[in-house]
Amino acid sequence: RSMESVIEQYLNVVKPMFLQFVEPSKRYADIVIPQGGLNDVAIVYKIKT
């Protein structure tokens, strides 16, 4: 795939679906881990609790 097609898919499909479905559901979460799986401190904290 070309870089252009990846960017086009992200802008036209991935980002709009994220904004429509994922982002609004964060308000129902018990915990939101900033930086996702890259936040080792938050992950260790969550595993211990």
C-alpha positions in Angstrom: 0.0 0.0 0.0 1.1 3.5 -0.6 1.5 6.0 2.1 -1.2 8.1 0.4 -3.7 5.2 0.6 -2.9 4.7 4.3 -3.4 8.3 5.1 -6.6 8.4 3.1 -8.1 5.4 4.9 -7.1 6.9 8.3 -8.7 10.2 7.5 -11.8 8.9 5.8 -12.6 5.7 7.9 -10.5 5.2 11.0 -10.5 8.6 12.5 -14.3 9.3 11.9 -15.2 5.8 13.4 -12.9 6.5 16.4 -14.5 9.9 17.0 -18.0 8.4 16.6 -17.7 5.2 18.7 -14.5 5.0 20.7 -14.0 8.5 22.0 -17.6 8.9 23.4 -17.4 5.5 25.2 -14.5 6.7 27.3 -17.0 8.4 29.7 -18.3 4.9 30.7 -14.8 3.5 31.4 -13.7 2.8 35.0 -10.2 3.8 34.0 -8.6 5.3 30.9 -4.9 4.6 30.4 -3.2 7.5 28.7 -0.8 6.4 25.9 -2.5 3.1 25.7 -0.2 0.1 26.0 2.8 2.3 26.2 2.1 3.6 29.7 3.9 1.0 31.8 3.2 2.8 35.1 -0.6 2.8 34.5 -0.6 -0.9 33.4 1.4 -2.1 36.4 -1.0 -0.1 38.7 -4.1 -1.6 37.0 -2.6 -5.1 37.3 -2.0 -4.7 41.0 -5.4 -3.3 41.8 
